[in-house]
Structure formats: structure tokens, C-alpha cells
């Protein structure tokens, strides 16, 4: 799998596919400076060669992966939005709306926090 469209076609549930497309399109439009690509069989967005956010799916949720620093920074807001999180993932249940303002804050944080980062992952 090499393209976003190929990734989307592998999502069987049309409602889930539509939600993922909406989030990916929003990310591209809100942050045109990010580069979208497929890595580890999921869509990821990078900036100057460093990881900013990735998305993946499961039966119960759409997950956003902004690295642990992004989750730690916004843990209260993530919980307030009604999402669950681990050290690496924010789980957004399919039946809940996507909190795009929260995603925007997380992505902006990562871009600012990693502006001088010259590695893919934080050290």
C-alpha cells in the first residue's frame, strides 16, 4: 500500500472510510505545509522530515498518534472531549464527532515543539 486512496479502500465500513477521509482532508487543508504519506500501513503527516501525527483505525475507533509529548500536553482536553488515550494513541470512537479544534491544537503543538527537530521521532 503506497497511497492514501489505497489505504482508504481497505476500510470496509463506508461510514468509517468517510470519517477517515474527512479527517485526512481536513489535516491537509488546515496544514498544507505538512507532507502526507503512508508509513507502517497508515497515513502519517510530517514536517521537514519529522513526524507530526499519524492516523489509524480499529473496529471501535479512529486513532490519532501525535507521539507521547502531544498526548501528555493535552491529556486534560483529550479526556474532556470524551476520548480515551494511551501513551501513543488518542482513541476517538466512531460514534463521537471529531474534535477538530483539539486536533488543530495538538498538531500546532507538535509543529512548534519539533521545529528544530532533525530526527523523525523525538529523542
N, C-alpha and C positions, 0 to 999 in steps of 0.2 A: 504494500500500500504506500503510495507516494504522494497523493493529493488529498486535499480537504474533501473534494467531492467523492473520492473513493471511500474515505473514512465515513462520510455521511451515508453512503449507500449500504454500508454494513450494519447500520442501525435499523433493526427490523420494525420497531414500533414507529409509525409515521408521525405520531404526536411528539415522541422523543426526538426524532430526526428534525422535526420542525423547530423544536426548542433549541437544540444544539446549533442549528443553522442560524437562528436568531441571535444567540449569544456570540457566535463566531463573527457574524456580520457586524454586530454592534461593536465588538472589540476592534475589528478592522477599521470601522468608521470613526470610532471615538479616539483611536490611537493609530493614525495612519503611518506613524514613524516606526511601528512595530513590524517585524517580519514574521509572517505566519508560515509554519511548515509542519510536517508530520515527523515526529520523533517518538520512539517507543510505542508506535502504533496509536498515537493520539495527537491531536492538534496542540502545538505549543507556539507561543509568541516570544520572540527575542528582540533585544535592542542592543546594537553594537556588539553582537556575538554573545551576549549574556542572557540567560533565561529570565523571563519576566513572569509568565503564567502559562499553565497548561490546563487542558480540559479533558475529562474522560467521562465515561458513562457506566452505569450499572443498572440492574433491574429496577432499583428503587430510587436512584438519584442521578443527577448531573453533578460531577465533582469539578471543583476548581482547585488547582495546585499552585499556590504562589510562593512556595518554599516556606519553611517554618517561621522565618522572620516576619513575613507578611501575615501569617496567621496569628503569631504572638502579638503583633502590633494592633490587630483588630479583633481580638478574641471576644471582647465585650459586645462589639457591634455584630459580630457573626452570630453569637448567641441571641442577641436581641432580635435579629432578623428571623430567628426560628430555625437556623441551620445547625447542624452538628459538625464537629471538626475533630481531626486528629492532628498529629504533628505536621503532616504533609498535605492533607486534603480538607476542603470545605465541602460538605455534602449538602446539596440543595435538592430536596425531594421534588420529584416530578410534579406533584400536585400543588406545590407552592410557587408563587411568582418569583422571578429572578429579581433580586435587589441590585439593579444596575448601578445605583449610586454607590453602594458598598463596593461592588467590583471596581468601579472607577477609582475610588479611594485607595484600594489595595494595589491596583496597577500603578497608579501615580506614585504611591509609596515605594514600590519596588523599583520603578524607573529612577526616582531620586536617590534612593538608598544605594543603588547599584551603578550610578552614573560614572563612577571611576573604577568600577569593577572590570578587570581584564580576564576573568575566568567565566566559564559557563555557569557554575554554581557558586554560591557564597562559600568562602573558606571557613 
